Amino acid sequence: MSEHDKVNLLNLDQAGLQAFFAEQGEKAFRATQVMKWIYQFGVEEFGAMTNLAKGLREKLDQVAEIRPPQVVSEQRSEDGTVKWLLQIDNGNCIETVFIPEDHRGTLCVSSQVGCALDCTFCSTAQQGFNRNLSTAEIIGQLWVANQRLHAIPRQQRTISNVVLMGMGEPLLNFDNVVRAMNIMMEDNAYGLSKRRVTLSTSGVIPALDRLKQVSDVSLAVSLHAPNDELRDQLVPINRKYPIKELMAACQRYIADDSRRKITFEYVMLAGINDSEEHARQLIKLLRQIPSKINLIPFNPFPGTDYRCSDAATINRFRDILMEAGLMTVTRKTRGEDIDAACGQLAGKVEDKTKRKLRRASESMPINRVGT
């Protein structure tokens, strides 16, 4: 059997591993043993799995592998943020970011090579789109990060939170993302609480409704505008799934648990979406939805015409929302000196959409609408 024919066990959740070992004529408990070795101890060589019989270890060497993405480069910010460029095939690389804080460590994980959407303020979107990541390539980012941080999840929780907020729209890679999240929350793997795994979406409503049926991870919504006219410009998927439908889907997602809130992400763009009138529209939109609002200072990238709102404007916007009773925080920019801040991830994408070529030949006018 060639290397390409081997089963990458990082692609399999607990149920998948059990099915794999059943095919090998082994008992289901082997899946638990191997899962613990892979994720709790970071082992990638079957020979090191000492509670497996020698014959089984030799057999696994022939038919299976543990193959995470390969680290191309590592950058460390002055604020402690770490960004890895990971190669996933000969033509494509993705980026993954670790953000350390006083009481938690958050890993920002990518779900696609580039992004199939076309949000105008996001560096990833300007790179175009190549393909979805496999489950192995998604969970492999967490595996690699633990290795590079010298963390053994069984003994220490260096990475306490995972957010699918990196490159790509997670709900457009539904099955692989859900399988990876299952591994993140599996007790025999990383054992993260469902409140510590957050999926961020721009609003793919059918997939969001489907997600509610199979998972109850925390939800973040990339809103960025309080009305359809402006959101159509900033987040073009809004033309297919407008705000009213998106808000209804958000309410459905948390309908069964009165304690849950949805995080709404709102990037602050000078002269675009940051007026007091926009704040009042946002209050009206979100008043009936249990929510938390993250105001995100815009992080510039080469070629963009957008500018970040100044501190006074952001503070006034926040104060208006808070005075209306909406929980609102301004996200602290992290990793900006290594282009690891929100909206800056780019990686290396062999664009199948020709988006980069199209953008190079077109001007990008910014219409100040919706005020």
Secondary structure by P-SEA (a helix, b strand, c coil): cccccccccccccaaaaaaaaaaaccccaaaaaaaaaacccccccccccccccaaaaaaaaacccccccccccccccccbbbbbbccccccbbbbbbbbbcccbbbbbbbccccccccccccccccccccccccaaaaaaaaaaaaaaacccccccccccbbbcccccccccccaaaaaaaaaaacccccccccccbbbbbccaaaaaaaaaaccccbbbbbcccccaaaaaaaccccccccaaaaaaaaaaaccccccbbbbbbbbbbccccccaaaaaaaaaacccccbbbbbbccccccccccccccaaaaaaaaaaaaaaccbbbbbccccccccccccccccccccccaaaaaaaabbbbbbbccc
